[in-house]
Amino acid sequence: MKHKAGYVNIVGNPNVGKSTLTNKLVGEKLSIITSKAQTTRHRILGIVNEEDYQIVFSDTPGVLKPNYKLQESMLRFSKTALQDADVVIYMTDVVEKMDKNSEFLNSVKKTDSPVILVINKIDESNPEQLDKLVSLWQTELPKAEIYPMSALRGFNTDNLMTRIKELLPECEPYFDKDVLTDKPTRFFVSEIIREKILLYYQKEIPYSVEIEVEEFKESNKRIDIRAIIHVARDSQKGIIIGHQGNALKKTGTEARKDIEKFVDKKVFLQLYVKVNKDWRDKDNSLKNFGYDQK
């Protein structure tokens, strides 16, 4: 039996369900999912291993016109994903306007890799609207295979997975067969903390925040973690901490529970808040936080 392996890269505009689909296909909660746009900032690989194949799924940041250097870096992650894909999954949903990001869509049209178009959230539509949408997309992306689905409810995700396996090239595995992702545990710790901030704080606060795991000490029985929540302005520090430290306490408690599930160990978590003025536009800060500044 010949072995198949390949990179399956999921791209599209913010908030169409890319992370939900990645997690469904990988079977692990690797990408943080909230209802807020721009949740994913990095390119996260989730690896599915079976005896005769290895699929390297890549969830990418939503494509948007960059307003500052952080978003420029996020856009680079998405563009790179088109270049090294064995299969491109372009994701849209039933409410998104087709011309939302025509520049990026043109890049998808030019790719030589097989393209699968996923129309997500079909549970928010009716058959008539969906038929119309499928016809429009067939005209727009004639080379793409179209899969209407609800990633959240798992509708049609199995058929998509079957087709992905068929499209994989014959190839040796890229990673060891016991590897689930290319990111270290520390990365997911910071993502879990960031997810809680996205859930519990309003308006622009979550987008001004970056998490740095300063200390990660593992013993047999527990992991001690000290993490810094970087904010862009002084006023944001007070909001993150909250009255008598209550907001920060809640964030820490909820994050700790999820981290313990992820690492399957007791966790002692300390959170600190630090003002790092305008970090989203500073090359050295972005580099420290793992954003490519080429």
C-alpha positions in Angstrom: 0.0 0.0 0.0 1.5 3.3 -1.0 1.6 6.2 1.5 0.0 9.5 0.8 0.7 12.9 2.4 0.1 16.5 1.8 -0.6 20.0 3.0 -4.3 20.9 3.0 -4.5 24.7 3.6 -7.8 26.3 4.7 -8.1 30.0 3.7 -10.8 32.6 3.5 -12.1 35.8 5.0 -12.4 36.3 8.8 -15.3 34.6 10.6 -16.4 32.1 8.0 -15.6 29.1 10.2 -12.0 28.1 9.2 -11.0 27.2 12.8 -14.2 25.3 13.4 -13.6 23.2 10.3 -9.9 22.6 11.1 -10.8 21.4 14.6 -13.6 19.1 13.2 -11.2 17.6 10.7 -8.3 17.2 13.0 -10.4 16.0 15.9 -8.7 18.3 18.5 -9.3 21.8 19.7 -6.1 23.3 18.1 -7.4 26.7 16.9 -9.3 29.0 19.2 -12.9 29.6 18.2 -14.9 32.6 19.2 -17.6 34.6 17.5 -15.2 37.5 17.0 -13.5 38.0 13.7 -9.7 37.8 13.4 -9.4 35.2 16.1 -6.6 33.2 14.5 -3.4 35.2 14.2 -0.8 32.6 13.3 -0.8 29.7 10.8 -1.5 26.6 12.9 -0.9 23.1 11.6 -3.0 20.2 12.8 -1.8 16.8 11.7 -4.0 13.7 11.0 -2.1 10.4 10.9 -3.3 7.0 9.7 -1.2 4.1 8.6 -1.4 4.9 4.9 -1.7 8.7 5.0 -0.8 11.9 6.7 -2.8 15.1 6.3 -1.2 18.4 7.4 -4.1 20.8 7.9 -3.3 24.5 8.1 -5.7 27.0 9.6 -4.8 30.5 8.6 -5.8 34.0 9.7 -8.8 35.5 8.0 -7.7 37.6 5.0 -8.2 41.4 5.5 -6.7 44.6 4.3 -3.9 45.3 6.8 -4.1 48.5 9.0 -0.9 47.9 10.9 2.1 45.6 10.9 0.5 42.7 12.9 -2.2 42.4 10.2 0.5 42.5 7.4 2.1 39.5 9.1 -1.2 37.7 9.3 -1.9 38.3 5.6 1.6 36.9 4.8 0.6 33.7 6.6 -2.5 33.3 4.4 -0.6 34.1 1.2 2.1 31.5 2.0 -0.7 28.9 2.5 -1.6 29.2 -1.2 1.9 28.6 -2.3 2.7 25.4 -0.5 -0.7 23.7 -0.6 -1.3 20.3 -2.1 -5.0 21.0 -1.7 -6.5 24.5 -1.1 -9.8 24.8 0.8 -11.3 28.2 0.2 -14.0 28.8 2.7 -17.0 31.1 2.5 -20.4 31.1 4.1 -24.0 31.7 3.1 -24.0 35.4 4.2 -20.7 36.6 2.9 -20.5 38.9 -0.1 -18.5 37.4 -3.0 -16.5 40.5 -3.7 -15.5 40.9 0.0 -11.8 40.3 -0.9 -11.5 40.0 -4.6 -7.7 40.5 -4.6 -7.2 37.4 -2.5 -9.8 35.4 -4.4 -7.9 36.2 -7.6 -4.8 34.6 -6.0 -6.9 31.5 -5.3 -8.0 31.4 -9.0 -4.3 31.4 -10.1 -3.2 28.5 -7.9 -2.3 25.2 -9.7 -3.4 23.1 -6.7 -6.8 21.5 -6.5 -9.3 23.9 -5.0 -12.3 22.8 -2.8 -14.8 25.6 -2.1 -16.6 25.1 1.2 -19.9 27.0 1.6 -20.3 27.0 5.4 -23.3 27.7 7.7 -25.9 26.2 5.3 -28.1 25.7 8.4 -28.6 29.5 8.2 -30.0 29.3 4.6 -32.7 27.5 2.6 -32.3 25.2 -0.4 -33.4 27.9 -2.9 -30.8 30.4 -1.6 -28.1 27.7 -1.5 -28.7 26.6 -5.1 -28.4 30.2 -6.3 -25.2 30.6 -4.3 -23.7 27.4 -5.6 -24.4 28.6 -9.2 -22.7 31.9 -8.5 -19.6 30.3 -7.1 -19.4 27.8 -10.0 -19.1 30.8 -12.3 -16.7 32.6 -10.0 -14.4 29.6 -9.3 -15.1 27.2 -12.2 -12.2 24.8 -11.3 -13.3 24.4 -7.7 -15.3 21.4 -6.3 -18.1 22.8 -4.1 -19.0 21.4 -0.7 -22.0 23.0 1.1 -21.7 22.3 4.8 -22.2 23.1 8.4 -18.8 22.7 10.1 -20.3 23.4 13.5 -22.9 20.6 13.1 -20.5 18.3 11.2 -22.8 18.1 8.2 -20.9 17.0 5.1 -17.5 17.1 6.8 -17.0 13.3 6.4 -17.5 13.6 2.6 -15.0 16.4 2.5 -12.5 14.3 4.4 -12.9 11.4 2.0 -12.3 13.7 -1.0 -9.2 15.2 0.6 -7.7 11.8 1.0 -8.4 11.0 -2.7 -6.6 14.2 -3.7 -3.5 13.7 -1.6 -0.3 13.0 -3.6 1.7 9.8 -2.9 4.4 10.9 -0.5 6.3 9.9 2.6 5.1 11.6 5.8 6.3 15.1 6.6 6.2 14.7 10.4 6.6 11.8 12.8 3.4 9.8 13.0 2.8 10.6 16.7 2.9 14.4 16.1 -0.4 16.3 16.3 0.8 19.8 15.6 3.9 21.8 14.7 3.3 24.2 17.7 4.7 23.7 21.2 2.5 23.4 24.3 3.4 26.9 25.3 1.8 28.2 22.2 -1.5 26.6 23.0 -1.3 27.9 26.6 -1.1 31.4 25.3 -3.9 30.8 22.8 -6.2 29.5 25.5 -5.5 32.6 27.6 -6.2 34.8 24.6 -9.4 32.9 23.8 -10.7 33.8 27.3 -9.9 37.4 26.8 -11.8 37.4 23.5 -14.8 35.9 25.3 -14.8 38.1 28.4 -13.8 41.5 27.3 -15.6 43.9 24.9 -14.8 46.0 21.9 -11.2 46.5 20.9 -9.6 45.1 24.0 -9.0 41.6 22.7 -7.3 42.9 19.5 -4.9 45.0 21.6 -3.7 42.0 23.6 -0.9 39.5 23.1 0.1 36.7 25.5 3.7 35.8 26.4 4.4 32.6 28.4 7.3 33.7 30.4 7.7 30.6 32.5 6.7 27.0 31.9 8.0 24.6 34.5 6.9 21.0 34.3 7.2 18.5 37.1 5.6 15.0 37.4 2.5 16.3 39.2 1.9 19.8 37.8 3.0 22.6 35.5 3.7 26.0 36.8 3.0 28.7 34.2 3.6 32.5 34.5 2.1 34.5 31.6 2.1 38.2 30.7 -0.8 39.8 29.0 0.6 42.6 26.9 -1.7 45.5 26.2 -1.2 48.5 23.9 -2.3 51.3 26.2 -2.4 52.2 29.9 -6.2 52.4 30.0 -6.5 48.8 28.8 -4.5 47.5 31.7 -7.2 48.6 34.2 -9.9 47.0 32.1 -8.1 43.7 31.9 -7.5 43.6 35.7 -11.0 44.8 36.6 -12.4 46.0 39.9 -10.3 44.5 42.7 -8.7 42.2 40.2 -11.9 40.2 39.6 -11.8 40.3 35.8 -8.2 39.0 35.7 -9.1 36.3 38.3 -12.0 35.0 36.2 -9.8 34.9 33.1 -7.1 33.0 35.0 -9.5 30.5 36.5 -11.2 29.7 33.2 -7.9 29.5 31.3 -6.4 27.2 33.9 -9.3 24.7 33.5 -8.9 24.5 29.8 -5.1 24.3 30.0 -5.4 21.4 32.5 -7.7 19.6 30.0 -5.2 20.2 27.2 -2.0 19.1 29.0 -3.8 16.5 31.2 -2.1 17.7 34.3 -2.7 20.0 37.3 -1.7 23.6 36.4 -0.7 26.6 38.6 -1.2 29.7 36.5 -0.1 33.2 37.3 -1.2 36.1 35.0 0.3 39.6 34.9 -0.6 42.6 32.8 2.0 44.8 31.2 1.7 47.9 29.0 3.7 47.5 25.8 2.8 50.7 23.9 1.6 50.1 20.3 3.2 46.6 20.1 1.1 45.8 17.0 3.3 48.2 15.0 6.7 47.4 16.5 9.0 45.1 14.6 10.9 43.8 17.6 7.7 43.1 19.6 6.1 41.3 16.7 9.2 39.2 16.2 9.2 38.3 19.9 5.6 37.2 19.6 6.4 34.9 16.7 5.1 37.0 13.8 7.2 36.8 10.7 8.5 40.2 9.8 10.1 39.5 6.3 
